[in-house]
Amino acid sequence: MQTSTSPTAPVREELDAVVIRFAGDSGDGMQLTGSQFTHSTALMGNDLATFPDYPAEIRAPAGTTYGVSGFQVHFASHDIMTPGDEPDVLVAMNPAALKTNLADLKRGGLIIVNTGAFTDGNLKKAGYTTNPLDDDTLAPYRELRLDISKHTLAAVEDFELGTKEALRSKNMWTLGLVLWLFGRDMQPTIEWLGQKFAKKPEIRDSNIAALKAGNAYGETAEMPSGIGVYQVPKADLGAGTYRNITGNEALAWGLTAASQLSDLRLVLGSYPITPASTVLHALAKLKRFGVTTFQAEDEIAACCAAIGASWGGAIGVTTTSGPGVALKTEAIGLAIILELPLIVVDIQRGGPSTGLPTKTEQSDLLQAMYGRNGDSPLAIVAAATPGDCFFMAIEAVRLSLKYMTPVMLLTDGYLANGAEPWRIPKMADLPKLEAKFADPDNIPEDYHPYLRNPETLARIWAKPGMPGLEHRIGGLEKHFDSGNISYDPDNHHKMTKTRAAKIAGIAKDIPAQACDSGEAGDTLAVVGWGSTYGSIAQAVRRARSKGKKVAHIHIRHLSPFPANLGELLGSFDKVIVPEMNNGMLVKILRSDFLIDAQGVNKIAGQPFKVAEIEAAIEQHLG
Amino acid sequence: MSPSDPIKLTRKDFASDQDVRWCPGCGDYAILATVQRTLPELTQEKEKTVFISGIGCSSRFPYYMNTYGFHSIHGRAPTFATGLKLANPELDIWVISGDGDGFSIGGNHMLHVLRRNVNLQILLFNNRIYGLTKGQYSPTSLVGLRTPSSPFGSVDRPVLPASVALGAGARFVARSVDTAAKHLGPMLKEAHAFRGTAFLEIMQNCPVFADGTWLHATDRATAAETQLMLEHGKPMIFGKEKNMGLRLRPKKLELEIVKLGENGVTEDDLLVHDETNQAMAFLLAAMEPPTFPIALGVLYRAPAPAYDDAVISQIEATIEKQGAGDMDTLLNSGHTWTVE
């Protein structure tokens, strides 16, 4: 540990877990500060989870409450699953950040406040009529008041930057201080600054100077009473090589891995949309893997291009969020009747309509399940954690290729941007994905494009370019026995039933539903899907440690459900379903299994707190 | 293909076993026949030929071709074609669209496929009406057209497909007539030979809902006066007597019709067709009888890098420079740490 060799090495108080929230103006660089702190923390061997929370506006007017950007990181000496309910430490870079975040800070928590930003103008923009530093607003907390602006200007004085430019380094000064408070190493950040500003040595050096000055301030300044220095020992993670990963990175890499595992070209059609765009960015970089990215003119074109690519024998993928799925709906229906592979990634955000673009929600489940004209079932899988996005991307491709069907992969804004330490898998450990194409040298006598594998019901995949297999496909109903257009009533009935049976049959090919904790026959089942995994897992474990008979069931395959799900749910006295929507999975479970499942709903654009799930468990256990 | 090469495939090889279900007398029959007749001259690899359509009467076209065919959704054919081309650049793709499919619901995709210059051919069947939905006015219908959805006459101003294509940045724009097999066949070949998006507007008659919509331009009896057959490098002359010509009106950027031999006008005064001149192409695209003859042939041809070529070469260049990707290396890139 860097501080252990320092001449003024302090005695560090050992903490089990800490939640820090960095909050400032969206121009203050809080996302960078948070991710650099996260990075240093990961290298210390802590388990961690992060939650970036930023405004939809790129640069909202400086100093206003709606321009506040936050980054929360939870790190611990044990395994953790959420970014934490309440921050132990709040860094407030200006009055607006204080105003919007103070209510979340734990009573007795530490607040680090940049007094230099508490000017009359900033106070007014934040909506304060009196200065909260002058009254008892901060009385319930431990305070560290610092004029970070002034300290930063002093630290970078030698670089002769303009004041505005010089003040940009105040996030690095702050980071230096917080790294010291928690005994984290500065070196990774110094290296990162070196890389980021390699071509701008002045900016690089001034930022490093600010970082070091903040760190030195911690070491040398007399801290007010009650402000200690801390350490959080390493977590006991399983053996292996780890990295930090966000959900969108994991997703992009999972899709690329699926391309490698199947030896098929990955073709992404995508249109920029929050919070999905970073998947497009990540894949656009991976040309050396033969990944083709097509930034289409709109969401529809993006999806249609992916379908065209699939017909051509590639893995066609389209990535988007809820409003984009709405636009792609007709094309997804086409892929269903064409029976072609297609991966539709929906990184959900608050809706309806444009809704809350930068906030998280799980409110596209019914859209994914039912939001198309006609009887149009498809397969749906959902990732539970940022790292799980990697594996669920591969699973989506596996199902899509094997069953010749669109697969919807659901994640959300919280998984997309949140990071966790991730044990890096080895490609050799991942099963190969098999794509079965028609064989031009061995054409079945009764060949037609809707000839099916009797076991999977998948139709034969003949690629344009294969001699002797020329065929026509399209959005009109096809005859079961010839693949030609058919308006025959009985045939349409049969084809509709066949498409449904094909999807239903996937249940035989996915793992049986297990309890994440607890077991069948407990009193209460807490059933979740998607990004609520961490909060539910932690809440259920806490409840179980208090002796409660409660189990956690987390569903990754949502269409079809695992074959044993109904039976499993039926073994509990009560079933509750926490969701970040107004009750979607709960509706499906009730209708599919005729059980009296009850919803626990939070529609605030924010993930569940562990305490909120715990309270629901208490309430339902009576 | 040179004339000495043996031609194995015939028109029949390109006809599917499906009954053609257009209305009797539909211009689409003539186009289908010319396409089926021309394809054997263009390719001996039927399996690499793909027809992709949207929705509408014309979009049934792929079902009648014994090649790979894709009848997609309304207006989106260019997007499926782009994705397919990215998956397999070896394929020879023909997009079949109509005036409603291509310039109403699919207008956005038409704009973008043209500006990207994806290597494929677009055949736009322009009959100036919605046929499959039973006769509503289309984006190319003229003002005043009475239809079930415009019983008092359409008040929509029409779009000129060739002008829009040029405006979108198309690098190949040509025009022909459904029943003019001797002109349409060669135009299909020119379109096919172009590396990039070749846009070919075909004036097509709908005998049921818009019969005679192009008659003022296509009637054989008056065609010599109402059609200007474009030839690169040749002065623009038309008329039964080959004595009418086009020239720029002095001091104005507009065309006028002049008569050779009148007021001292000679061939030297006439405009010479230059396929690579976009400004001239715009002027030609806007001409319509009775004021001007309609311009048929290649209005504009100015090759530029094709989108799919650029995409593939960027990928290949990256692999050459960085080496083929290794997934384990990628997963372990950046900061990692090991827990024993």
Interface residues (C-beta under 8 A of the other chain):
Chain A: H39 A42 L43 G45 P188 L237 G238 A239 G240 T241 Y242 R243 N244 W253 T256 A257 Q260 R265 V267 G269 L286 K287 R288 F289 G290 V291 T292 F294 A296 E297 D298 I300 A301 C304 A305 A306 I307 G308 A309 S310 W311 G312 G313 A314 G316 E330 A331 L334 I424 P425 K426 M427 K463 P464 G465 M466 P467 G468 L469 E470 H471 R472 I473 G474 G475 L476 N484 I485
Chain B: S16 Q18 E45 K46 E47 K48 V50 I52 I55 P62 Y63 M65 N66 T67 Y68 G69 F70 H71 S72 I73 R76 T79 F80 A81 T82 G83 L84 K85 L86 A87 N88 E90 L91 N108 H109 L111 H112 V311 Q314 I315 T318 I319 Q322 G323 A324 G325 M327 D328 L330 L331 N332 G334 H335 T336 W337 T338 V339 E340
